[in-house]
């Protein structure tokens, strides 16, 4: 199951920089994770300062 980014995202980009699969991109109002590319490693959740990332 892929991870998702919630509304508490502060758009800092830490998750995108950490993602080994390059599955995270900047969306209109928050970063977004492409579930088809996500390898479910949790690296993004570990570095998120807003704790906005969780498993779907």
PDB file with one MODEL, atoms N, CA, C and O in Angstrom:
MODEL        1
ATOM      1  N   UNK A   1       0.854  -1.179   0.000  1.00  0.00           N
ATOM      2  CA  UNK A   1       0.000   0.000   0.000  1.00  0.00           C
ATOM      3  C   UNK A   1       0.894   1.234   0.000  1.00  0.00           C
ATOM      4  O   UNK A   1       1.829   1.323   0.795  1.00  0.00           O
ATOM      5  N   UNK A   2       0.620   2.159  -0.861  1.00  0.00           N
ATOM      6  CA  UNK A   2       1.415   3.371  -0.981  1.00  0.00           C
ATOM      7  C   UNK A   2       1.119   4.343   0.161  1.00  0.00           C
ATOM      8  O   UNK A   2       0.111   4.227   0.858  1.00  0.00           O
ATOM      9  N   UNK A   3       2.006   5.281   0.327  1.00  0.00           N
ATOM     10  CA  UNK A   3       1.820   6.337   1.310  1.00  0.00           C
ATOM     11  C   UNK A   3       1.036   7.482   0.680  1.00  0.00           C
ATOM     12  O   UNK A   3       1.001   7.615  -0.544  1.00  0.00           O
ATOM     13  N   UNK A   4       0.404   8.313   1.517  1.00  0.00           N
ATOM     14  CA  UNK A   4      -0.329   9.483   1.047  1.00  0.00           C
ATOM     15  C   UNK A   4       0.080  10.685   1.876  1.00  0.00           C
ATOM     16  O   UNK A   4       0.507  10.549   3.023  1.00  0.00           O
ATOM     17  N   UNK A   5      -0.053  11.864   1.283  1.00  0.00           N
ATOM     18  CA  UNK A   5       0.278  13.103   1.966  1.00  0.00           C
ATOM     19  C   UNK A   5      -1.022  13.826   2.300  1.00  0.00           C
ATOM     20  O   UNK A   5      -1.842  14.084   1.419  1.00  0.00           O
ATOM     21  N   UNK A   6      -1.200  14.147   3.566  1.00  0.00           N
ATOM     22  CA  UNK A   6      -2.420  14.786   4.036  1.00  0.00           C
ATOM     23  C   UNK A   6      -2.396  16.302   3.911  1.00  0.00           C
ATOM     24  O   UNK A   6      -1.415  16.891   3.458  1.00  0.00           O
ATOM     25  N   UNK A   7      -3.493  16.917   4.321  1.00  0.00           N
ATOM     26  CA  UNK A   7      -3.661  18.360   4.199  1.00  0.00           C
ATOM     27  C   UNK A   7      -2.731  19.173   5.090  1.00  0.00           C
ATOM     28  O   UNK A   7      -2.612  20.384   4.901  1.00  0.00           O
ATOM     29  N   UNK A   8      -2.072  18.544   6.048  1.00  0.00           N
ATOM     30  CA  UNK A   8      -1.168  19.293   6.924  1.00  0.00           C
ATOM     31  C   UNK A   8       0.210  19.508   6.285  1.00  0.00           C
ATOM     32  O   UNK A   8       1.118  20.039   6.924  1.00  0.00           O
ATOM     33  N   UNK A   9       0.359  19.093   5.023  1.00  0.00           N
ATOM     34  CA  UNK A   9       1.605  19.299   4.268  1.00  0.00           C
ATOM     35  C   UNK A   9       1.947  20.787   4.224  1.00  0.00           C
ATOM     36  O   UNK A   9       1.093  21.618   3.914  1.00  0.00           O
ATOM     37  N   UNK A  10       3.214  21.118   4.540  1.00  0.00           N
ATOM     38  CA  UNK A  10       3.666  22.511   4.523  1.00  0.00           C
ATOM     39  C   UNK A  10       4.500  22.827   3.278  1.00  0.00           C
ATOM     40  O   UNK A  10       5.111  23.892   3.196  1.00  0.00           O
ATOM     41  N   UNK A  11       4.528  21.923   2.327  1.00  0.00           N
ATOM     42  CA  UNK A  11       5.202  22.090   1.045  1.00  0.00           C
ATOM     43  C   UNK A  11       6.687  22.427   1.184  1.00  0.00           C
ATOM     44  O   UNK A  11       7.206  23.283   0.468  1.00  0.00           O
ATOM     45  N   UNK A  12       7.361  21.752   2.108  1.00  0.00           N
ATOM     46  CA  UNK A  12       8.788  22.027   2.316  1.00  0.00           C
ATOM     47  C   UNK A  12       9.676  21.280   1.323  1.00  0.00           C
ATOM     48  O   UNK A  12      10.799  21.706   1.053  1.00  0.00           O
ATOM     49  N   UNK A  13       9.172  20.158   0.772  1.00  0.00           N
ATOM     50  CA  UNK A  13       9.936  19.391  -0.201  1.00  0.00           C
ATOM     51  C   UNK A  13      10.861  18.346   0.382  1.00  0.00           C
ATOM     52  O   UNK A  13      11.549  17.654  -0.368  1.00  0.00           O
ATOM     53  N   UNK A  14      10.899  18.211   1.696  1.00  0.00           N
ATOM     54  CA  UNK A  14      11.789  17.224   2.318  1.00  0.00           C
ATOM     55  C   UNK A  14      11.465  15.814   1.852  1.00  0.00           C
ATOM     56  O   UNK A  14      12.369  15.007   1.636  1.00  0.00           O
ATOM     57  N   UNK A  15      10.189  15.513   1.697  1.00  0.00           N
ATOM     58  CA  UNK A  15       9.780  14.166   1.280  1.00  0.00           C
ATOM     59  C   UNK A  15      10.255  13.856  -0.135  1.00  0.00           C
ATOM     60  O   UNK A  15      10.755  12.763  -0.401  1.00  0.00           O
ATOM     61  N   UNK A  16      10.100  14.807  -1.031  1.00  0.00           N
ATOM     62  CA  UNK A  16      10.496  14.589  -2.425  1.00  0.00           C
ATOM     63  C   UNK A  16      12.002  14.370  -2.537  1.00  0.00           C
ATOM     64  O   UNK A  16      12.458  13.544  -3.328  1.00  0.00           O
ATOM     65  N   UNK A  17      12.764  15.108  -1.749  1.00  0.00           N
ATOM     66  CA  UNK A  17      14.214  14.962  -1.777  1.00  0.00           C
ATOM     67  C   UNK A  17      14.654  13.605  -1.237  1.00  0.00           C
ATOM     68  O   UNK A  17      15.692  13.087  -1.647  1.00  0.00           O
ATOM     69  N   UNK A  18      13.882  13.025  -0.328  1.00  0.00           N
ATOM     70  CA  UNK A  18      14.232  11.765   0.315  1.00  0.00           C
ATOM     71  C   UNK A  18      13.779  10.533  -0.471  1.00  0.00           C
ATOM     72  O   UNK A  18      14.343   9.454  -0.289  1.00  0.00           O
ATOM     73  N   UNK A  19      12.782  10.669  -1.330  1.00  0.00           N
ATOM     74  CA  UNK A  19      12.165   9.526  -2.003  1.00  0.00           C
ATOM     75  C   UNK A  19      13.115   8.851  -2.995  1.00  0.00           C
ATOM     76  O   UNK A  19      13.523   9.475  -3.974  1.00  0.00           O
ATOM     77  N   UNK A  20      13.476   7.577  -2.754  1.00  0.00           N
ATOM     78  CA  UNK A  20      14.395   6.877  -3.660  1.00  0.00           C
ATOM     79  C   UNK A  20      13.749   6.505  -4.999  1.00  0.00           C
ATOM     80  O   UNK A  20      14.451   6.256  -5.979  1.00  0.00           O
ATOM     81  N   UNK A  21      12.422   6.469  -5.042  1.00  0.00           N
ATOM     82  CA  UNK A  21      11.721   6.096  -6.275  1.00  0.00           C
ATOM     83  C   UNK A  21      11.280   7.309  -7.085  1.00  0.00           C
ATOM     84  O   UNK A  21      10.694   7.158  -8.157  1.00  0.00           O
ATOM     85  N   UNK A  22      11.556   8.507  -6.584  1.00  0.00           N
ATOM     86  CA  UNK A  22      11.130   9.752  -7.230  1.00  0.00           C
ATOM     87  C   UNK A  22       9.633   9.738  -7.506  1.00  0.00           C
ATOM     88  O   UNK A  22       9.185  10.133  -8.583  1.00  0.00           O
ATOM     89  N   UNK A  23       8.860   9.276  -6.515  1.00  0.00           N
ATOM     90  CA  UNK A  23       7.411   9.143  -6.649  1.00  0.00           C
ATOM     91  C   UNK A  23       6.654  10.371  -6.159  1.00  0.00           C
ATOM     92  O   UNK A  23       5.428  10.417  -6.252  1.00  0.00           O
ATOM     93  N   UNK A  24       7.372  11.374  -5.634  1.00  0.00           N
ATOM     94  CA  UNK A  24       6.717  12.531  -5.027  1.00  0.00           C
ATOM     95  C   UNK A  24       6.962  13.772  -5.872  1.00  0.00           C
ATOM     96  O   UNK A  24       8.088  14.060  -6.277  1.00  0.00           O
ATOM     97  N   UNK A  25       5.868  14.506  -6.128  1.00  0.00           N
ATOM     98  CA  UNK A  25       5.973  15.741  -6.899  1.00  0.00           C
ATOM     99  C   UNK A  25       5.126  16.822  -6.247  1.00  0.00           C
ATOM    100  O   UNK A  25       4.229  16.536  -5.453  1.00  0.00           O
ATOM    101  N   UNK A  26       5.424  18.064  -6.594  1.00  0.00           N
ATOM    102  CA  UNK A  26       4.697  19.190  -6.028  1.00  0.00           C
ATOM    103  C   UNK A  26       3.354  19.340  -6.717  1.00  0.00           C
ATOM    104  O   UNK A  26       3.284  19.446  -7.942  1.00  0.00           O
ATOM    105  N   UNK A  27       2.289  19.349  -5.928  1.00  0.00           N
ATOM    106  CA  UNK A  27       0.944  19.545  -6.448  1.00  0.00           C
ATOM    107  C   UNK A  27       0.518  20.992  -6.278  1.00  0.00           C
ATOM    108  O   UNK A  27       1.333  21.844  -5.924  1.00  0.00           O
ATOM    109  N   UNK A  28      -0.737  21.270  -6.524  1.00  0.00           N
ATOM    110  CA  UNK A  28      -1.255  22.632  -6.442  1.00  0.00           C
ATOM    111  C   UNK A  28      -1.195  23.200  -5.027  1.00  0.00           C
ATOM    112  O   UNK A  28      -0.795  24.349  -4.839  1.00  0.00           O
ATOM    113  N   UNK A  29      -1.593  22.403  -4.028  1.00  0.00           N
ATOM    114  CA  UNK A  29      -1.616  22.912  -2.657  1.00  0.00           C
ATOM    115  C   UNK A  29      -0.865  22.042  -1.661  1.00  0.00           C
ATOM    116  O   UNK A  29      -0.800  22.369  -0.476  1.00  0.00           O
ATOM    117  N   UNK A  30      -0.295  20.934  -2.133  1.00  0.00           N
ATOM    118  CA  UNK A  30       0.527  20.059  -1.302  1.00  0.00           C
ATOM    119  C   UNK A  30       1.289  19.118  -2.217  1.00  0.00           C
ATOM    120  O   UNK A  30       0.978  19.001  -3.402  1.00  0.00           O
ATOM    121  N   UNK A  31       2.286  18.450  -1.661  1.00  0.00           N
ATOM    122  CA  UNK A  31       3.010  17.453  -2.449  1.00  0.00           C
ATOM    123  C   UNK A  31       2.138  16.216  -2.618  1.00  0.00           C
ATOM    124  O   UNK A  31       1.253  15.958  -1.802  1.00  0.00           O
ATOM    125  N   UNK A  32       2.386  15.454  -3.673  1.00  0.00           N
ATOM    126  CA  UNK A  32       1.570  14.278  -3.981  1.00  0.00           C
ATOM    127  C   UNK A  32       2.474  13.082  -4.251  1.00  0.00           C
ATOM    128  O   UNK A  32       3.568  13.227  -4.796  1.00  0.00           O
ATOM    129  N   UNK A  33       2.004  11.903  -3.863  1.00  0.00           N
ATOM    130  CA  UNK A  33       2.751  10.667  -4.085  1.00  0.00           C
ATOM    131  C   UNK A  33       2.053   9.857  -5.172  1.00  0.00           C
ATOM    132  O   UNK A  33       0.856   9.584  -5.084  1.00  0.00           O
ATOM    133  N   UNK A  34       2.806   9.479  -6.191  1.00  0.00           N
ATOM    134  CA  UNK A  34       2.284   8.634  -7.254  1.00  0.00           C
ATOM    135  C   UNK A  34       2.279   7.191  -6.742  1.00  0.00           C
ATOM    136  O   UNK A  34       3.336   6.572  -6.617  1.00  0.00           O
ATOM    137  N   UNK A  35       1.095   6.660  -6.449  1.00  0.00           N
ATOM    138  CA  UNK A  35       0.968   5.320  -5.868  1.00  0.00           C
ATOM    139  C   UNK A  35       1.516   4.234  -6.783  1.00  0.00           C
ATOM    140  O   UNK A  35       1.924   3.177  -6.302  1.00  0.00           O
ATOM    141  N   UNK A  36       1.535   4.471  -8.079  1.00  0.00           N
ATOM    142  CA  UNK A  36       2.036   3.472  -9.025  1.00  0.00           C
ATOM    143  C   UNK A  36       3.565   3.364  -8.989  1.00  0.00           C
ATOM    144  O   UNK A  36       4.129   2.355  -9.411  1.00  0.00           O
ATOM    145  N   UNK A  37       4.223   4.398  -8.487  1.00  0.00           N
ATOM    146  CA  UNK A  37       5.671   4.439  -8.444  1.00  0.00           C
ATOM    147  C   UNK A  37       6.209   4.204  -7.023  1.00  0.00           C
ATOM    148  O   UNK A  37       7.331   3.724  -6.858  1.00  0.00           O
ATOM    149  N   UNK A  38       5.431   4.532  -6.025  1.00  0.00           N
ATOM    150  CA  UNK A  38       5.823   4.401  -4.614  1.00  0.00           C
ATOM    151  C   UNK A  38       6.216   2.957  -4.300  1.00  0.00           C
ATOM    152  O   UNK A  38       5.507   2.019  -4.663  1.00  0.00           O
ATOM    153  N   UNK A  39       7.372   2.789  -3.610  1.00  0.00           N
ATOM    154  CA  UNK A  39       7.851   1.464  -3.241  1.00  0.00           C
ATOM    155  C   UNK A  39       7.555   1.140  -1.774  1.00  0.00           C
ATOM    156  O   UNK A  39       8.044   0.140  -1.247  1.00  0.00           O
ATOM    157  N   UNK A  40       6.768   1.971  -1.126  1.00  0.00           N
ATOM    158  CA  UNK A  40       6.289   1.735   0.240  1.00  0.00           C
ATOM    159  C   UNK A  40       7.426   1.589   1.248  1.00  0.00           C
ATOM    160  O   UNK A  40       7.367   0.744   2.141  1.00  0.00           O
ATOM    161  N   UNK A  41       8.458   2.413   1.100  1.00  0.00           N
ATOM    162  CA  UNK A  41       9.609   2.305   2.002  1.00  0.00           C
ATOM    163  C   UNK A  41       9.452   3.138   3.269  1.00  0.00           C
ATOM    164  O   UNK A  41      10.069   2.831   4.289  1.00  0.00           O
ATOM    165  N   UNK A  42       8.634   4.191   3.216  1.00  0.00           N
ATOM    166  CA  UNK A  42       8.409   5.029   4.387  1.00  0.00           C
ATOM    167  C   UNK A  42       9.441   6.108   4.618  1.00  0.00           C
ATOM    168  O   UNK A  42       9.366   6.819   5.620  1.00  0.00           O
ATOM    169  N   UNK A  43      10.398   6.253   3.725  1.00  0.00           N
ATOM    170  CA  UNK A  43      11.427   7.277   3.890  1.00  0.00           C
ATOM    171  C   UNK A  43      10.833   8.677   3.957  1.00  0.00           C
ATOM    172  O   UNK A  43      11.308   9.525   4.712  1.00  0.00           O
ATOM    173  N   UNK A  44       9.810   8.910   3.176  1.00  0.00           N
ATOM    174  CA  UNK A  44       9.172  10.226   3.147  1.00  0.00           C
ATOM    175  C   UNK A  44       8.523  10.559   4.490  1.00  0.00           C
ATOM    176  O   UNK A  44       8.641  11.681   4.982  1.00  0.00           O
ATOM    177  N   UNK A  45       7.848   9.594   5.068  1.00  0.00           N
ATOM    178  CA  UNK A  45       7.175   9.800   6.352  1.00  0.00           C
ATOM    179  C   UNK A  45       8.189  10.081   7.459  1.00  0.00           C
ATOM    180  O   UNK A  45       7.922  10.866   8.370  1.00  0.00           O
ATOM    181  N   UNK A  46       9.341   9.444   7.377  1.00  0.00           N
ATOM    182  CA  UNK A  46      10.374   9.627   8.396  1.00  0.00           C
ATOM    183  C   UNK A  46      10.924  11.046   8.436  1.00  0.00           C
ATOM    184  O   UNK A  46      11.321  11.518   9.501  1.00  0.00           O
ATOM    185  N   UNK A  47      10.958  11.742   7.291  1.00  0.00           N
ATOM    186  CA  UNK A  47      11.557  13.083   7.243  1.00  0.00           C
ATOM    187  C   UNK A  47      10.538  14.217   7.256  1.00  0.00           C
ATOM    188  O   UNK A  47      10.930  15.383   7.317  1.00  0.00           O
ATOM    189  N   UNK A  48       9.255  13.913   7.200  1.00  0.00           N
ATOM    190  CA  UNK A  48       8.241  14.963   7.137  1.00  0.00           C
ATOM    191  C   UNK A  48       8.134  15.718   8.465  1.00  0.00           C
ATOM    192  O   UNK A  48       7.769  15.127   9.481  1.00  0.00           O
ATOM    193  N   UNK A  49       8.451  17.025   8.464  1.00  0.00           N
ATOM    194  CA  UNK A  49       8.398  17.794   9.714  1.00  0.00           C
ATOM    195  C   UNK A  49       6.962  18.044  10.199  1.00  0.00           C
ATOM    196  O   UNK A  49       6.744  18.319  11.379  1.00  0.00           O
ATOM    197  N   UNK A  50       5.998  17.948   9.300  1.00  0.00           N
ATOM    198  CA  UNK A  50       4.598  18.197   9.663  1.00  0.00           C
ATOM    199  C   UNK A  50       3.848  16.912   9.987  1.00  0.00           C
ATOM    200  O   UNK A  50       2.665  16.945  10.327  1.00  0.00           O
ATOM    201  N   UNK A  51       4.540  15.778   9.880  1.00  0.00           N
ATOM    202  CA  UNK A  51       3.909  14.467  10.080  1.00  0.00           C
ATOM    203  C   UNK A  51       2.652  14.316   9.242  1.00  0.00           C
ATOM    204  O   UNK A  51       1.633  13.806   9.707  1.00  0.00           O
ATOM    205  N   UNK A  52       2.743  14.775   7.982  1.00  0.00           N
ATOM    206  CA  UNK A  52       1.596  14.782   7.074  1.00  0.00           C
ATOM    207  C   UNK A  52       1.485  13.526   6.218  1.00  0.00           C
ATOM    208  O   UNK A  52       0.537  13.385   5.446  1.00  0.00           O
ATOM    209  N   UNK A  53       2.441  12.616   6.348  1.00  0.00           N
ATOM    210  CA  UNK A  53       2.480  11.430   5.475  1.00  0.00           C
ATOM    211  C   UNK A  53       2.151  10.179   6.275  1.00  0.00           C
ATOM    212  O   UNK A  53       2.703   9.930   7.347  1.00  0.00           O
ATOM    213  N   UNK A  54       1.222   9.396   5.708  1.00  0.00           N
ATOM    214  CA  UNK A  54       0.828   8.155   6.368  1.00  0.00           C
ATOM    215  C   UNK A  54       0.557   7.094   5.307  1.00  0.00           C
ATOM    216  O   UNK A  54       0.462   7.395   4.118  1.00  0.00           O
ATOM    217  N   UNK A  55       0.434   5.847   5.758  1.00  0.00           N
ATOM    218  CA  UNK A  55       0.095   4.778   4.839  1.00  0.00           C
ATOM    219  C   UNK A  55      -1.365   4.893   4.439  1.00  0.00           C
ATOM    220  O   UNK A  55      -2.223   5.217   5.260  1.00  0.00           O
ATOM    221  N   UNK A  56      -1.636   4.625   3.176  1.00  0.00           N
ATOM    222  CA  UNK A  56      -2.996   4.725   2.665  1.00  0.00           C
ATOM    223  C   UNK A  56      -3.852   3.602   3.174  1.00  0.00           C
ATOM    224  O   UNK A  56      -5.035   3.528   2.842  1.00  0.00           O
TER     225      UNK A  56
ENDMDL
END
